[in-house]
Amino acid sequence: MVIVSFAQAIDQSITWFGVNFVFCIAPQLSTTFWNRLGSARAALSVCVWRRGPGAAQLRTGRIGVARPRCGCAAEGGRSGCAGGGMSGQAGPRGRRGLRAEREQGVDTACWLSPAVLRRLVELPAPVLSRHQLKRLEEHRYSSAGRSLLEPIMQRYWEWLVCRMPAWIAPNLITIVGLVTNIFTTLVLVYYCPTATEQAPLWAYLLCAVGLFVYQSLDAIDGKQARRTNSSSPLGELFDHGCDSLSTVFVVLGTSIAVQLGTNPDWMFFCCFAGMFMFYCAHWQTYVSGTLRFGIIDVTEVQIFIIIMYLLAAMGGSTFWQALIPVLNIQMKIVPAICTFVGAVLSCTNYFRVIFTGGVGKNGSTIAGTSVLSPVLHIGSVIVLAMMIYKKSAIRLFENHPCLYILAFGFVSAKITNKLVVAHMTKSEMHLHDIAFLGPGLLFLDQYFNSFIDEYLVLWIALVLSLFDLVRYCVSVCNQIASHLHIFVFKIKPLSTVAAQ
């Protein structure tokens, strides 16, 4: 009787979620989309209006009040301007001028202008409040511990950063490494969409080189910041944000390299365990205020994965399919077992710090919230991913593991970024987030007997998750850069810094 009542309660909760999604969330998302599209159209109008012979070009990334080419503004802003003014209906001369500019290809240039793209991508309202920005200024980076290979790698990193030009911004170094890692992993995804195929041997070698490049550039961005006197809270946030996205592609690339798609349960565990461990590292930072490194940490894991790529490049698929005589298991299961052991040990250390109590009042987090509050976000991602994986009628994860991991990985990266922002601004993490829209659509589609093809909904979830992640990161970086009077990918000249 208790089980039946519990099942009915769950069914009612799911129905309530579906009804609220249809009648509450969907209209709000529609309104936000059309507001964004309206802003983009306004930016396009300004762009088309200001382009012309002798007219000043639209400033990159900013739309200001433009000076019209006619005298309508000086005359009180007449609505019947014949010279192509912004207000009211354009006169015959304005229409002819606009038509001529369109024939010259102005529309294409305007649609691709940074102002229009920024209006489409940025959030309609500032992400951070005035109080959060104030606390962000007061934030100071704190870390403890040193991994096993770090003292050895420090010599190489110091040598590398000394050969880096002083005009290159630290964030530019980070993003170049991230793009390299993403590109090389996508090559593997292209050849092995189900993580069961054999990719060309050069693809595995390319991934090894890409991960080494990312690891090297990620290690020297902070050194470059101190070397150029350009350290800022934005740099720390940007570095951790890129790491959260890189984690998704690293775990995916590793699973493809060992052809773990033939063991979907192990692949699911390894990929989500990697995302969970990275989230927990910043969870304990949110509680204690200090980022702690273990003896075996990210540097050692990256070196181990590079070795795995090289083994795949030399031995091919036969190497990972070979049986270990005594244990009678395939070689591909060994990395999965190592992941399990590493996850247990790492999470034990993380939760020891979390349950010890935070630095806030009464043992709370740095923001004064419950030390267990961040579990709701990552728990929602993993539970939804597990339920959709096991309930899929078309074996969605088994047939499309790469798309599945990327769709949920972007959601994981988004909430990890929110956790880092919450730590640096000493603010609370709110559970409601548009990032859960994609997984929610997959869940609702399965609940209503997959009236839409699950594969199509997975693509929709992937696009929505990626767009939401990019939009959030762009908005946060631009807002912080504007508040701190710095550039994201450029170092301020020393004369400007001295003047301030």
Backbone torsions as a table, in degrees:
resi	resn	phi	psi	omega
1	MET	NA	-41.6	179.4
2	VAL	-64.9	-39.3	-179.5
3	ILE	-65.3	-41.3	179.1
4	VAL	-63.3	-44.0	178.4
5	SER	-62.5	-41.2	178.9
6	PHE	-63.8	-41.7	178.7
7	ALA	-63.8	-40.7	177.8
8	GLN	-64.4	-37.4	178.6
9	ALA	-64.8	-41.4	178.1
10	ILE	-64.3	-42.5	-179.8
11	ASP	-62.7	-41.3	177.9
12	GLN	-65.5	-37.8	179.3
13	SER	-65.3	-41.8	179.5
14	ILE	-64.5	-42.2	178.3
15	THR	-63.1	-41.3	177.7
16	TRP	-61.0	-42.0	179.0
17	PHE	-63.2	-42.2	-179.5
18	GLY	-64.4	-43.5	179.6
19	VAL	-64.1	-43.0	178.9
20	ASN	-65.0	-36.4	178.6
21	PHE	-63.5	-45.6	-176.1
22	VAL	-67.0	-41.7	-171.0
23	PHE	-99.6	-12.6	-177.4
24	CYS	-117.9	-54.3	-174.1
25	ILE	-74.0	-45.8	-176.4
26	ALA	-59.9	-46.7	176.9
27	PRO	-61.0	-35.8	178.8
28	GLN	-65.3	-41.7	177.4
29	LEU	-64.6	-39.0	178.3
30	SER	-63.0	-43.5	178.7
31	THR	-62.1	-43.2	178.6
32	THR	-61.2	-41.2	-179.3
33	PHE	-63.3	-46.7	-177.1
34	TRP	-69.6	-31.6	173.9
35	ASN	-63.9	-42.3	177.5
36	ARG	-63.1	-41.7	179.9
37	LEU	-66.2	-37.5	177.4
38	GLY	-64.6	-40.0	177.3
39	SER	-64.0	-39.4	179.1
40	ALA	-66.0	-39.3	178.0
41	ARG	-65.3	-37.7	176.7
42	ALA	-63.8	-41.8	177.7
43	ALA	-63.4	-37.8	178.5
44	LEU	-65.1	-39.2	179.1
45	SER	-62.7	-42.8	177.7
46	VAL	-62.0	-40.9	-178.3
47	CYS	-63.6	-46.5	-179.2
48	VAL	-66.2	-40.4	-177.0
49	TRP	-65.3	-35.6	-174.2
50	ARG	-87.3	-13.7	-179.9
51	ARG	-82.2	133.7	178.5
52	GLY	171.8	175.3	-179.6
53	PRO	-60.3	119.7	176.3
54	GLY	80.0	0.6	-178.5
55	ALA	-81.7	146.6	178.1
56	ALA	-70.0	142.4	-178.6
57	GLN	-75.5	155.5	178.8
58	LEU	-66.5	131.8	-178.1
59	ARG	-69.8	140.9	-175.5
60	THR	-66.6	125.7	172.2
61	GLY	75.4	6.9	-178.5
62	ARG	-147.9	135.8	178.0
63	ILE	-113.5	115.5	-178.9
64	GLY	-111.5	-177.7	176.6
65	VAL	-78.3	119.7	-173.9
66	ALA	-91.7	158.4	177.1
67	ARG	-94.3	116.2	-176.6
68	PRO	-67.2	153.8	-180.0
69	ARG	-77.2	-18.7	177.3
70	CYS	-101.2	-178.1	-176.3
71	GLY	-100.7	22.5	-175.2
72	CYS	-67.6	-33.6	-178.8
73	ALA	-67.7	-39.0	-179.8
74	ALA	-68.9	-20.9	-177.5
75	GLU	-99.3	17.4	176.1
76	GLY	99.0	9.9	174.9
77	GLY	71.1	56.4	180.0
78	ARG	-63.2	144.1	-179.1
79	SER	-80.2	-14.7	-177.9
80	GLY	-106.6	42.2	-177.9
81	CYS	-61.1	131.9	179.9
82	ALA	-94.3	-4.3	-176.1
83	GLY	-103.1	14.2	177.2
84	GLY	87.5	33.9	179.1
85	GLY	-70.8	171.1	-175.9
86	MET	-78.1	-38.1	-172.4
87	SER	-87.3	144.8	175.1
88	GLY	74.2	-164.8	-179.1
89	GLN	-88.8	139.4	179.6
90	ALA	-76.2	141.5	178.8
91	GLY	-77.6	-177.7	-178.5
92	PRO	-59.3	-40.5	179.7
93	ARG	-65.5	-38.3	179.2
94	GLY	-64.2	-40.2	179.8
95	ARG	-66.4	-42.4	-179.9
96	ARG	-64.5	-40.7	179.6
97	GLY	-65.4	-40.1	179.3
98	LEU	-66.8	-39.5	179.2
99	ARG	-64.1	-40.7	-179.8
100	ALA	-65.3	-38.5	179.4
101	GLU	-67.8	-35.6	177.9
102	ARG	-66.0	-37.7	179.3
103	GLU	-66.1	-22.7	179.1
104	GLN	-87.9	3.5	177.0
105	GLY	86.7	24.0	-178.3
106	VAL	-70.7	-34.5	-176.6
107	ASP	-60.2	-43.5	-179.3
108	THR	-62.0	-43.8	-179.8
109	ALA	-64.5	-37.2	-177.9
110	CYS	-70.7	-40.7	178.7
111	TRP	-62.2	-29.8	-178.8
112	LEU	-94.2	4.1	-178.4
113	SER	-69.5	150.1	-179.6
114	PRO	-59.7	-30.7	-178.4
115	ALA	-64.5	-45.3	-179.4
116	VAL	-67.3	-44.9	179.8
117	LEU	-62.3	-37.7	-179.6
118	ARG	-67.7	-38.7	178.3
119	ARG	-64.0	-36.4	179.9
120	LEU	-72.5	-35.5	-172.5
121	VAL	-87.7	-41.0	-172.4
122	GLU	-69.1	153.3	177.0
123	LEU	-69.4	149.5	-177.3
124	PRO	-67.4	-23.7	179.7
125	ALA	-127.3	152.5	178.6
126	PRO	-57.6	139.2	-178.8
127	VAL	-73.0	-42.3	-175.2
128	LEU	-103.9	140.4	177.3
129	SER	-80.7	172.8	179.4
130	ARG	-63.9	-36.7	179.7
131	HIS	-70.7	-36.8	177.5
132	GLN	-65.1	-40.4	178.1
133	LEU	-65.1	-35.6	177.8
134	LYS	-65.8	-43.4	178.5
135	ARG	-70.1	-28.2	176.8
136	LEU	-64.5	-37.9	177.5
137	GLU	-61.3	-32.5	-177.0
138	GLU	-85.0	-6.1	-176.7
139	HIS	-69.0	140.0	176.3
140	ARG	-129.7	132.5	-178.0
141	TYR	-69.1	135.9	-179.8
142	SER	-138.3	129.0	178.7
143	SER	-140.2	161.0	-179.7
144	ALA	-148.0	149.7	177.1
145	GLY	91.9	163.6	179.5
146	ARG	-148.7	134.0	-177.4
147	SER	-80.1	175.0	-172.3
148	LEU	-68.0	-44.2	-175.7
149	LEU	-91.7	-4.5	-175.7
150	GLU	-61.4	-45.1	179.0
151	PRO	-60.6	-33.4	179.5
152	ILE	-72.4	-42.5	-178.0
153	MET	-72.8	-20.5	-178.8
154	GLN	-59.8	-36.8	179.7
155	ARG	-62.5	-43.5	179.0
156	TYR	-66.5	-41.8	-179.4
157	TRP	-65.2	-40.5	178.0
158	GLU	-64.4	-40.2	178.0
159	TRP	-64.2	-39.7	-177.0
160	LEU	-70.5	-42.8	-176.7
161	VAL	-69.1	-27.8	177.8
162	CYS	-68.6	-20.8	178.5
163	ARG	-97.6	7.5	178.3
164	MET	-90.6	128.6	179.0
165	PRO	-57.2	143.5	-175.4
166	ALA	-71.1	-16.2	-178.7
167	TRP	-85.2	-7.6	-179.7
168	ILE	-81.9	125.7	-179.1
169	ALA	-73.0	146.2	179.1
170	PRO	-58.4	-41.0	179.9
171	ASN	-65.0	-30.9	176.8
172	LEU	-66.9	-37.5	175.7
173	ILE	-62.5	-44.4	-178.5
174	THR	-63.1	-45.6	-175.9
175	ILE	-69.7	-32.5	176.6
176	VAL	-64.4	-42.7	177.1
177	GLY	-63.9	-40.8	179.9
178	LEU	-65.1	-45.6	-179.8
179	VAL	-62.0	-38.8	177.6
180	THR	-61.9	-45.0	179.7
181	ASN	-64.8	-42.2	179.9
182	ILE	-65.0	-44.7	-178.1
183	PHE	-61.7	-46.4	-177.9
184	THR	-66.3	-34.7	177.7
185	THR	-70.7	-37.6	178.3
186	LEU	-64.5	-26.2	174.1
187	VAL	-62.7	-43.4	176.6
188	LEU	-65.1	-40.2	178.8
189	VAL	-61.8	-37.1	179.7
190	TYR	-63.7	-43.8	-178.4
191	TYR	-81.1	-25.2	-175.3
192	CYS	-131.4	70.1	-176.5
193	PRO	-66.5	-23.9	178.5
194	THR	-106.5	7.0	179.0
195	ALA	60.4	23.5	176.8
196	THR	-120.8	-10.7	-176.8
197	GLU	-84.7	168.3	176.2
198	GLN	-101.3	116.8	177.7
199	ALA	-84.6	161.3	173.5
200	PRO	-57.5	145.6	-176.1
201	LEU	-60.6	-32.0	-180.0
202	TRP	-67.6	-23.4	179.4
203	ALA	-67.7	-39.1	177.2
204	TYR	-67.3	-40.0	177.0
205	LEU	-63.7	-39.0	177.9
206	LEU	-62.5	-39.4	178.2
207	CYS	-66.2	-37.6	177.5
208	ALA	-62.8	-44.3	178.7
209	VAL	-65.4	-42.6	-179.7
210	GLY	-61.9	-42.2	179.1
211	LEU	-68.4	-37.0	177.9
212	PHE	-66.2	-39.5	177.0
213	VAL	-62.8	-44.4	179.1
214	TYR	-63.2	-43.9	-179.4
215	GLN	-61.9	-39.9	-179.4
216	SER	-68.3	-47.3	-177.9
217	LEU	-69.8	-34.8	178.6
218	ASP	-67.2	-28.5	-178.8
219	ALA	-79.8	-23.7	-174.7
220	ILE	-103.7	-2.1	-178.3
221	ASP	-65.7	-39.7	176.7
222	GLY	-67.0	-36.7	177.6
223	LYS	-66.3	-38.0	177.6
224	GLN	-66.1	-35.4	178.1
225	ALA	-64.5	-44.2	178.5
226	ARG	-69.8	-33.9	-179.7
227	ARG	-67.3	-35.2	-178.7
228	THR	-100.3	6.0	179.5
229	ASN	57.3	43.0	-178.3
230	SER	-123.3	25.5	178.9
231	SER	-67.6	141.2	-179.9
232	SER	-159.5	160.7	174.6
233	PRO	-59.2	-29.2	178.2
234	LEU	-62.1	-37.6	179.4
235	GLY	-63.5	-41.7	178.0
236	GLU	-64.7	-45.0	179.1
237	LEU	-63.9	-41.8	-179.3
238	PHE	-64.6	-39.7	-180.0
239	ASP	-64.5	-48.3	179.8
240	HIS	-67.3	-34.4	177.9
241	GLY	-64.2	-43.1	176.5
242	CYS	-65.5	-36.6	177.7
243	ASP	-63.8	-38.3	-179.9
244	SER	-64.0	-38.6	178.1
245	LEU	-75.1	-38.0	179.1
246	SER	-63.8	-34.2	179.1
247	THR	-58.1	-39.8	-179.8
248	VAL	-61.7	-45.8	-177.3
249	PHE	-74.7	-30.3	178.7
250	VAL	-68.0	-46.8	-179.6
251	VAL	-66.6	-34.6	178.2
252	LEU	-68.9	-45.6	179.1
253	GLY	-62.2	-38.0	178.4
254	THR	-65.1	-42.1	178.9
255	SER	-63.8	-37.5	178.5
256	ILE	-68.6	-40.0	-176.4
257	ALA	-61.3	-36.0	-179.5
258	VAL	-96.9	7.4	179.6
259	GLN	55.1	49.9	-178.1
260	LEU	-77.6	-4.3	177.4
261	GLY	-64.3	-20.3	175.8
262	THR	-72.6	-13.6	175.8
263	ASN	-125.3	77.3	-171.4
264	PRO	-58.8	-34.4	179.4
265	ASP	-64.4	-42.6	177.9
266	TRP	-66.3	-39.9	179.6
267	MET	-64.3	-42.7	177.6
268	PHE	-60.0	-46.3	-178.5
269	PHE	-63.2	-47.2	-175.6
270	CYS	-63.4	-43.1	-177.6
271	CYS	-67.1	-48.1	-177.6
272	PHE	-76.0	-25.2	173.8
273	ALA	-65.7	-39.8	177.5
274	GLY	-62.7	-44.6	178.2
275	MET	-65.3	-39.8	-178.9
276	PHE	-65.5	-41.3	-180.0
277	MET	-65.3	-40.2	178.3
278	PHE	-64.6	-39.7	177.7
279	TYR	-63.8	-42.0	-179.0
280	CYS	-65.6	-32.5	178.1
281	ALA	-60.2	-40.0	178.8
282	HIS	-85.3	-20.6	173.0
283	TRP	-64.3	-47.9	178.8
284	GLN	-67.9	-26.7	173.5
285	THR	-68.1	-39.0	177.1
286	TYR	-63.2	-29.4	-179.7
287	VAL	-84.3	-47.7	-172.6
288	SER	-95.2	-18.4	-178.3
289	GLY	83.9	1.1	-177.6
290	THR	-132.5	131.4	176.1
291	LEU	-84.0	118.8	-175.3
292	ARG	-105.5	138.0	177.8
293	PHE	-111.9	139.8	178.5
294	GLY	-95.0	177.6	178.7
295	ILE	-65.2	-41.4	173.1
296	ILE	-106.8	107.4	-174.6
297	ASP	-132.3	-156.1	-169.9
298	VAL	-61.9	-37.0	-179.2
299	THR	-63.2	-45.6	179.9
300	GLU	-65.1	-39.4	179.2
301	VAL	-64.7	-41.7	179.3
302	GLN	-64.7	-41.2	177.5
303	ILE	-63.6	-40.4	178.7
304	PHE	-62.7	-41.2	179.8
305	ILE	-68.6	-37.0	176.0
306	ILE	-60.4	-41.5	177.0
307	ILE	-63.0	-38.8	177.6
308	MET	-63.2	-41.2	176.4
309	TYR	-61.1	-42.8	-179.2
310	LEU	-66.0	-39.0	176.3
311	LEU	-63.5	-39.5	177.4
312	ALA	-66.2	-34.3	179.0
313	ALA	-70.8	-32.5	-178.6
314	MET	-87.7	-39.0	-174.8
315	GLY	-100.5	-18.0	-179.0
316	GLY	70.6	-159.6	-176.0
317	SER	-71.0	-27.8	-177.9
318	THR	-63.9	-30.0	-178.6
319	PHE	-65.4	-46.5	-176.0
320	TRP	-78.9	-16.1	177.8
321	GLN	-90.9	-7.8	-179.0
322	ALA	-67.1	146.0	179.8
323	LEU	-89.9	140.0	173.6
324	ILE	-84.0	122.5	-169.8
325	PRO	-54.7	-51.7	-172.9
326	VAL	-73.8	-45.9	-176.4
327	LEU	-80.7	-21.2	179.2
328	ASN	60.2	40.7	175.1
329	ILE	-128.0	157.4	179.2
330	GLN	-73.8	155.2	-179.7
331	MET	-61.2	-31.4	-177.5
332	LYS	-65.1	-20.3	-179.3
333	ILE	-79.2	-21.6	-179.2
334	VAL	-60.6	-49.6	175.9
335	PRO	-59.8	-33.9	178.8
336	ALA	-66.2	-41.2	177.5
337	ILE	-65.2	-40.7	176.4
338	CYS	-61.1	-38.9	176.6
339	THR	-62.6	-41.7	179.1
340	PHE	-62.6	-46.9	-179.5
341	VAL	-64.2	-43.8	179.2
342	GLY	-63.9	-37.9	179.1
343	ALA	-65.3	-42.1	179.6
344	VAL	-63.1	-47.0	-178.7
345	LEU	-66.3	-44.5	-178.3
346	SER	-65.7	-46.5	-178.8
347	CYS	-65.7	-30.9	175.4
348	THR	-61.5	-44.9	178.2
349	ASN	-67.3	-40.8	-179.7
350	TYR	-62.6	-48.2	-176.2
351	PHE	-73.7	-22.1	172.7
352	ARG	-63.5	-42.4	177.6
353	VAL	-67.9	-41.3	-176.7
354	ILE	-65.3	-46.2	-176.1
355	PHE	-79.1	-14.3	174.4
356	THR	-66.5	-30.0	-179.4
357	GLY	118.0	149.8	-177.1
358	GLY	-91.9	-177.2	-177.9
359	VAL	-89.3	-3.2	179.3
360	GLY	-80.2	-174.2	-178.5
361	LYS	-65.7	133.8	-179.9
362	ASN	56.9	36.0	177.4
363	GLY	74.8	21.9	-179.9
364	SER	-84.5	-177.4	179.4
365	THR	-71.2	179.5	179.3
366	ILE	-64.5	-19.6	178.9
367	ALA	-98.0	2.0	179.8
368	GLY	82.7	16.3	179.7
369	THR	-103.1	175.1	179.9
370	SER	-66.0	141.9	-179.7
371	VAL	-68.4	-17.9	-179.0
372	LEU	-96.0	-3.8	-175.9
373	SER	-61.0	-35.8	-179.5
374	PRO	-68.1	-12.3	-178.2
375	VAL	-67.9	-24.6	-177.8
376	LEU	-64.1	-36.6	-175.3
377	HIS	-72.2	-56.7	-178.4
378	ILE	-69.1	-31.9	177.0
379	GLY	-63.9	-39.4	177.9
380	SER	-62.9	-41.4	179.7
381	VAL	-63.0	-48.6	-176.1
382	ILE	-68.7	-40.9	-179.6
383	VAL	-65.6	-44.6	177.8
384	LEU	-61.8	-43.1	-179.9
385	ALA	-62.8	-41.1	179.8
386	MET	-67.0	-44.1	-179.0
387	MET	-64.8	-44.2	-180.0
388	ILE	-66.1	-37.3	178.7
389	TYR	-62.6	-45.4	-174.3
390	LYS	-82.1	-23.9	-176.2
391	LYS	-98.1	-1.9	-175.6
392	SER	-66.5	131.2	179.9
393	ALA	-78.2	-24.2	-178.1
394	ILE	-106.3	15.6	-179.6
395	ARG	54.1	60.3	-172.0
396	LEU	-61.5	-46.2	-178.4
397	PHE	-69.6	-40.7	-178.6
398	GLU	-64.6	-36.0	-177.9
399	ASN	-88.0	-24.9	-178.1
400	HIS	-137.5	61.0	-175.3
401	PRO	-67.0	-35.6	-177.4
402	CYS	-66.6	-46.8	177.3
403	LEU	-62.1	-39.2	-178.7
404	TYR	-63.8	-48.0	-179.2
405	ILE	-64.5	-40.0	179.6
406	LEU	-66.6	-41.7	-179.2
407	ALA	-60.6	-47.0	179.1
408	PHE	-79.8	-25.6	178.1
409	GLY	-66.6	-37.5	177.2
410	PHE	-65.5	-35.9	175.7
411	VAL	-65.9	-43.2	178.1
412	SER	-62.0	-41.6	178.4
413	ALA	-63.9	-37.3	180.0
414	LYS	-64.5	-48.4	-177.6
415	ILE	-71.4	-27.5	174.4
416	THR	-67.0	-40.8	175.9
417	ASN	-62.1	-39.8	177.3
418	LYS	-64.0	-35.4	178.0
419	LEU	-67.1	-40.9	177.7
420	VAL	-64.4	-42.5	177.8
421	VAL	-63.1	-41.3	179.0
422	ALA	-62.8	-37.9	177.6
423	HIS	-67.3	-46.0	-175.6
424	MET	-71.9	-26.7	179.4
425	THR	-102.1	1.4	179.6
426	LYS	52.9	53.0	-177.1
427	SER	-129.2	168.9	-177.4
428	GLU	-82.6	147.5	173.1
429	MET	-93.5	124.2	178.8
430	HIS	-94.6	141.1	-175.5
431	LEU	-74.1	-41.0	-177.0
432	HIS	-66.9	125.5	-175.9
433	ASP	-154.1	139.0	179.4
434	ILE	-67.5	-13.9	178.8
435	ALA	-62.1	-26.1	-179.5
436	PHE	-81.9	2.9	-179.4
437	LEU	-63.4	-46.6	-179.5
438	GLY	-60.8	-54.6	174.9
439	PRO	-58.8	-35.2	178.0
440	GLY	-63.8	-38.4	177.2
441	LEU	-64.1	-42.7	177.2
442	LEU	-62.1	-42.1	-179.5
443	PHE	-65.1	-45.4	-179.7
444	LEU	-66.2	-36.5	178.7
445	ASP	-62.5	-40.8	176.6
446	GLN	-69.7	-37.1	-178.9
447	TYR	-63.6	-36.6	178.3
448	PHE	-95.4	36.1	171.9
449	ASN	59.9	35.5	173.4
450	SER	51.9	55.2	178.4
451	PHE	-69.8	-13.9	170.1
452	ILE	-118.1	141.8	-178.4
453	ASP	-54.2	126.8	-176.8
454	GLU	-61.6	-34.3	179.3
455	TYR	-63.4	-40.1	177.5
456	LEU	-66.4	-42.9	178.9
457	VAL	-64.7	-33.9	177.4
458	LEU	-63.4	-42.1	176.5
459	TRP	-63.3	-40.8	178.0
460	ILE	-62.8	-43.9	178.4
461	ALA	-62.5	-38.9	179.1
462	LEU	-63.4	-46.3	-179.0
463	VAL	-65.8	-43.9	-179.9
464	LEU	-63.5	-42.7	-179.0
465	SER	-65.3	-42.4	179.6
466	LEU	-66.2	-44.7	180.0
467	PHE	-62.1	-42.0	-179.9
468	ASP	-65.9	-39.0	178.5
469	LEU	-64.3	-47.8	-179.6
470	VAL	-63.2	-43.9	-178.7
471	ARG	-61.9	-42.5	179.9
472	TYR	-65.5	-46.8	-177.6
473	CYS	-64.9	-42.2	179.0
474	VAL	-63.5	-43.6	-178.4
475	SER	-65.0	-44.1	-178.8
476	VAL	-65.6	-45.8	-178.6
477	CYS	-63.7	-43.0	179.8
478	ASN	-66.4	-38.8	180.0
479	GLN	-67.1	-43.3	179.3
480	ILE	-67.5	-42.4	179.1
481	ALA	-61.8	-40.7	178.2
482	SER	-66.1	-38.4	-179.4
483	HIS	-69.6	-38.6	-178.5
484	LEU	-87.6	-2.1	179.9
485	HIS	59.1	47.3	177.7
486	ILE	-132.3	174.3	175.8
487	PHE	-106.7	153.5	-179.2
488	VAL	-75.8	-44.9	-174.6
489	PHE	-119.3	24.0	179.5
490	LYS	-146.4	142.3	178.8
491	ILE	-90.3	134.6	177.5
492	LYS	-66.3	140.8	174.9
493	PRO	-60.1	148.6	-177.4
494	LEU	-61.1	-32.6	179.7
495	SER	-64.9	-38.3	178.8
496	THR	-67.9	-42.0	178.8
497	VAL	-63.2	-41.5	-179.6
498	ALA	-65.7	-35.7	-179.4
499	ALA	-67.1	-34.4	178.7
500	GLN	-76.6	NA	NA
